[in-house]
Amino acid sequence: MTSRFDLVTIDSPQTDRLAAFWRAALDLHESEREDGDRWIVLSSAAGERRIGVQRGAHRPGGTHLDLACDPDEFDAEHARLLSIGASELAPARHEAYGSIVTLADPDGNVFDLCAYV
């Protein structure tokens, strides 16, 4: 199985402020929150995850895609993405919520591969 699109993530030092803006702009609601304001997910009325806001330094191009796979597929999908040209920007992390690795496509565009438990 290959990765599937999960959501667009925006890096911000002020996650609550940015999440409030996108919530109002797109008529979304907060559906997930972790570690205070470290990670906020905004979803549609139907429950589809649309935007993630994660605490981090704002920088040009601070928006990135999150791809998802099943936890038992994480290692193989990570290897597959590297084999087709992705580069690893930081080692994979295994957290209570699942596994995540930050990668870049061949042009340097950042994306994450996530496997939620």
C-alpha positions in Angstrom: 0.0 0.0 0.0 1.2 3.5 -0.7 0.9 6.6 1.4 -2.4 8.5 1.3 -2.9 12.3 1.6 -3.8 13.3 5.2 -3.8 17.1 5.5 -1.9 20.3 4.9 0.1 21.4 7.9 1.1 25.0 8.7 4.1 25.7 11.0 3.5 28.6 13.4 5.0 30.0 16.7 1.4 31.0 17.6 -0.7 28.0 16.9 -3.9 29.1 18.7 -3.9 32.4 16.8 -3.4 30.8 13.4 -5.9 28.0 14.1 -8.5 30.6 15.1 -7.9 32.4 11.8 -8.3 29.3 9.6 -11.2 28.0 11.7 -13.1 31.3 10.9 -11.9 31.6 7.3 -13.0 28.1 6.3 -15.8 27.4 8.8 -13.9 24.5 10.3 -13.9 23.2 13.9 -11.1 22.0 16.1 -11.1 18.2 16.2 -7.7 17.4 17.8 -5.3 19.1 20.1 -2.0 17.7 21.6 0.4 19.1 24.2 -1.4 22.3 24.8 -0.9 24.2 21.6 1.8 22.1 19.9 -0.6 20.4 17.5 -4.1 21.5 16.4 -6.2 19.8 13.7 -9.1 21.6 12.1 -11.8 19.5 10.4 -14.9 20.0 8.3 -18.5 19.6 9.7 -18.4 16.1 8.2 -15.3 15.3 10.2 -12.7 15.4 7.4 -9.3 16.6 8.6 -8.3 19.6 6.6 -5.6 21.7 8.2 -3.0 20.9 10.9 -1.3 23.7 12.8 1.9 22.7 14.5 4.1 24.8 16.8 7.3 25.7 15.0 9.2 28.6 13.6 7.4 30.4 10.8 9.4 30.5 7.6 8.6 31.0 3.9 7.2 27.8 2.6 6.2 26.8 6.2 3.3 24.8 4.8 3.8 21.1 4.1 1.9 18.0 3.3 1.3 15.2 5.8 1.1 11.7 4.3 -0.3 8.8 6.3 0.1 5.1 6.3 -0.9 2.3 8.7 1.5 1.7 11.6 2.6 -1.7 10.4 3.5 -0.2 7.0 5.6 2.7 8.3 9.0 1.3 7.9 8.3 -0.1 4.4 6.6 3.1 3.2 9.5 5.2 4.7 12.0 3.1 2.7 9.8 3.3 -0.5 9.7 7.1 -0.4 13.5 7.2 0.0 13.9 4.8 -2.9 11.9 7.1 -5.2 13.9 10.2 -4.4 12.8 11.6 -1.0 15.5 12.6 1.4 15.3 12.3 5.2 15.6 15.6 7.0 15.5 14.1 10.6 15.4 10.6 12.0 12.0 9.0 12.4 10.4 9.5 15.8 8.2 7.0 17.6 5.8 8.9 19.9 2.7 7.8 21.9 0.4 8.9 19.0 2.5 7.0 16.4 5.5 7.3 14.2 6.6 10.3 12.1 9.5 11.2 9.8 10.2 14.5 8.1 11.3 14.1 4.5 11.8 16.3 1.4 10.9 15.7 -2.2 13.5 16.0 -4.9 13.0 19.8 -5.1 13.4 20.2 -1.3 9.7 20.6 -0.4 9.2 19.3 3.1 6.5 16.7 4.0 5.9 14.3 6.8 5.0 10.6 6.8 2.8 9.8 9.7 1.5 6.5 11.1 -1.1 7.1 13.8 -1.9 4.4 16.3 
